[in-house]
Amino acid sequence: MSYYPDNGTRFRYKGGYKYQLQEGYRHALVAIPDASLQGFIMVTQGELGIARGYAWDGPSGPTIDTKNFMRGSLVHDALYQLMREGRISEDYRKLADKTLYDICRADGMSWVRAKFVYHAVRMFGGKHARKDK
């Protein structure tokens, strides 16, 4: 089953993970160093690229997967994965969390819900960004 949020990003539900990109996705980032991970995630010259086939779990925690949360969860999960894999420093966690907030707002999420999401990842997201041992 394919799914298109209002912004046109195409993904589908996938076993083992909730979602999988059906086409590559690019997002401009500020102040993230160049990095890459197994051909699926690449940051080059201020742009995050996520390859077709990348799978992620979508929004986490006590929340509902809505169209205005999907693109933000994709970018946020990719950035946290780069941190876990040691490709970028955990010092970029706050920027990743703010990017999630900004994308969700741009995609139509209410400011109240977006603030709740932002504060939730600030409080509880740290363990998911820590470098894998």
SEZA-485997 format. One record per residue: residue in three letters; z, x, y of N, C-alpha, C in turn. Coordinates in steps of 0.05 Angstrom, whole numbers, plus 32768, in hexadecimal, padded with zeros to 4 digits. Each point is the difference from the previous one (the first is absolute). Layout:
residues N
alaZXYZXYZXY...
//
This chain:
residues 133
met800080117FE980007FEF8017800080128019ser7FEC7FFE80107FFF80108019800D7FF08016tyr8009800F8014800F7FF480167FF8800D801Atyr7FFB7FF180157FF9800B801980137FF68016pro80128012800A80107FF880177FEE7FFA8018asp800B7FF580147FF17FF980187FF18018800Casn800B80197FFC7FF48018800B7FE9800A7FF0gly7FFA7FF47FE97FE880087FF0800680157FEBthr8018800B7FFE800680137FEB7FFE7FF27FE5arg7FF2800C7FEE7FFB7FF37FE68011800D7FEAphe800F7FF07FF2800F800A7FE980037FEA7FECarg800A80087FE880047FEC7FEB801A80057FF2tyr800A7FED7FF1801880037FF17FFA80127FE8lys801280127FF97FFB80137FEA801980027FEFgly7FFD80007FE6801680037FED800E801B8004gly801B80007FFE800F8019800480078004801Etyr7FEE7FF9801180058000801D7FF87FE48009lys80097FF880177FF87FE680097FE37FFF800Atyr7FF88016800E7FE67FFF800E7FF0801A7FFCgln7FE67FFE80037FEE80177FFE7FEA7FFC8015leu7FFB8015800F7FEA7FFF80147FE57FFE7FF3gln7FEF7FEE800A7FE57FFD7FF57FEC80108010glu8008800B80177FEF8011801080128013800Fgly7FF68016800980108013800F800A7FF4801Atyr8016800B8009800C7FF68019800880188012arg7FFB7FFE801A80078015801380127FF48016his80138011800980127FF78015800780188012ala7FFD7FFD801A800780168012801E80048001leu800980198000801C80068001800580158016val80187FFF800B800780148014801480137FF4ala7FFB801A8004801380157FFA800780037FE2ile7FEF7FF97FEE800480067FE47FEF80187FF8pro800B80147FF37FF080177FF97FEC7FFA7FEAasp7FEC80117FFE7FEC7FFD7FEB800E80027FE5ala7FF87FEF7FED800C80007FE57FED7FF07FEEser800480057FE67FF07FF07FEC80107FFD7FE6leu7FF87FEC7FF1800E7FFB7FE77FEC7FF57FEBgln7FFA80107FEC7FF17FF87FE97FE77FF08006gly7FF3800680167FE77FF3800780037FE38009phe80187FF5800180047FE4800880097FFD801Dile800F80138009800B7FFF801C7FF9801A800Emet7FF67FFE80187FF98017801080067FFB801Dval800D8013800D80047FFF801D7FF18018800Bthr7FED7FFB80117FEF8015800D7FFC7FF9801Dgln8007801280117FFB7FFE801D80097FE5800Bgly80187FF87FF9800C7FE7800B7FF67FE77FF4glu7FF380017FE87FF77FE87FF380097FFF7FE3leu800C7FEA7FF880087FFC7FE47FE97FF37FF2gly7FF8800C7FE97FEC7FF47FEF800C7FF97FE5ile7FFC7FE87FF7800A7FF87FE67FE87FF77FEFala7FFC800C7FE97FE87FFD7FF180007FE57FF0arg7FE87FF77FFB7FFC7FE97FEF800E80067FE5gly800E7FEB7FF6800E80037FE7801D80068003tyr800980088018801D8005800480107FE77FFAala801580037FF180117FEA7FF9801C8003800Ctrp800B7FEA8009801B8001800D800E7FE67FFAasp801A7FFF800580117FEA7FF980027FEA8015gly7FF48004801780017FEC8015801C8000800Dpro80067FEB800F801A7FFF800D801780007FECser8015800F8007801780027FEE80187FF2800Bgly80147FFB7FEF80197FF480087FFF7FE28000pro80137FF3800D80007FE380007FED7FF58015thr7FE780007FF97FEB7FF780137FEA7FF17FF1ile7FEE7FF5800F7FE97FF27FF47FE7800F8007asp7FEE80047FED7FE7800E80057FED7FED800Fthr7FFD8005801A7FEE7FF080117FE98011800Alys7FEB7FF380097FE9800E800B800880148016asn80137FF88011800780118017801280177FF8phe800680037FE6801180167FF67FF080147FEFmet7FE97FF87FF77FF280107FEB7FF6801B800Barg7FF2800080167FF58019800A801680138008gly80157FF6800C801780108007800D800C7FE8ser80037FF07FEB800D800B7FE77FEF80157FF3leu7FE57FFD80027FEE80147FF58004801B800Eval7FFF8000801A80028019800F801C800C7FFDhis80157FEF8001801B80097FFD8005800C7FE5asp7FF67FF37FEA8004800B7FE57FF1801B7FFDala7FE88002800C7FF180197FFE800F8017800Eleu800B7FFA8018800F8015800E801980087FF2tyr800F7FEC7FF5801880077FF17FF980107FE7gln7FE97FFA7FF37FF8800F7FE97FFA801D8007leu7FF4800480177FFB801C8009801B800F8004met80147FF2800A801A800C8004800D80067FE5arg7FFF7FED7FED800C80047FE67FF480177FF1glu7FE6800480047FF180157FF28002801B800Fgly800E8000801780048019800F7FE880088010arg7FED7FEE80047FE88007800F80047FFF801Eile80127FEF800980098000801C801F7FFE8000ser800C80098016801D80018002800B7FE38003glu80197FFD7FF6800E7FE7800380067FFB801Dasp7FFD8013801180037FFD801D7FED7FEB800Btyr7FEB7FF97FF27FEC7FED800880077FE37FF8arg80177FFD7FF380077FE57FF680027FEC8017lys800D8007801680037FED80167FE57FF8800Aleu7FED801280027FE57FFA80097FF27FED7FECala800480057FE67FF57FEE7FEC800B7FE48003asp801A7FFE8004800D7FE680037FF67FF2801Alys7FFC800E80157FF67FF580197FE37FF77FFDthr7FF180107FF07FE47FF97FFB7FFF7FE57FF0leu80127FFD7FED80017FE77FF180057FE98014tyr80138003801180067FEB80157FE77FFA8010asp7FF48015800B7FE87FFC80117FE97FF17FF2ile7FFB80087FE77FEA7FF37FF180077FE37FFBcys80187FFB7FF780087FE47FFB7FFE7FEF8019arg8008800A80177FFD7FF180197FE37FFB8006ala7FF080157FFD7FE37FFE80067FF37FEB7FEEasp800A7FFD7FE77FF57FED7FED800C7FE48003gly80117FFC801480097FE58006801C7FF97FF6met800F80147FF7801C7FFA7FF780117FFB8019ser80127FED7FFE80117FFA8017801180198006trp800880038019801080178008801B7FFF7FF3val800B7FE97FFA801A7FFE7FF37FFE800B7FE4arg7FEC7FF77FF17FFD800A7FE47FF9801E8000ala7FEE800880127FF9801C8001801880128006lys80117FF780138019800F8006801280027FE8phe80037FE97FF1801080007FE87FF580147FECval7FE680007FFB7FF380127FEE8005801D8009tyr7FFC800580198004801C800B801D80097FFBhis80147FEF8007801C80087FFC800780037FE2ala7FF47FF07FEF800580027FE37FF6801A7FF5val7FE7800880087FF6801A7FF6800F8018800Carg800A7FFD801980108015800C801A80037FF1met800C7FEA7FF8801A80017FF27FFE80077FE3phe7FEC7FF67FF27FFF80027FE37FE880107FF5gly7FEE800980117FE8800D7FF68003801E7FFAgly8015800D800A8003801D7FFD7FFD800A7FE4lys800C7FF37FED7FFF80097FE47FE380007FF5his7FF07FEF800B7FE47FFE7FF77FEE8014800Cala8009800E80147FF18015800D8008801C7FF7arg801680027FF2800A801A7FF87FEE800D7FEClys7FFD801A80047FEE80107FEE80097FFD7FE3asp7FED7FFB7FEF80067FFE7FE38008801C7FF6lys80137FFF7FEF800B801A7FF57FEE80097FEA
//
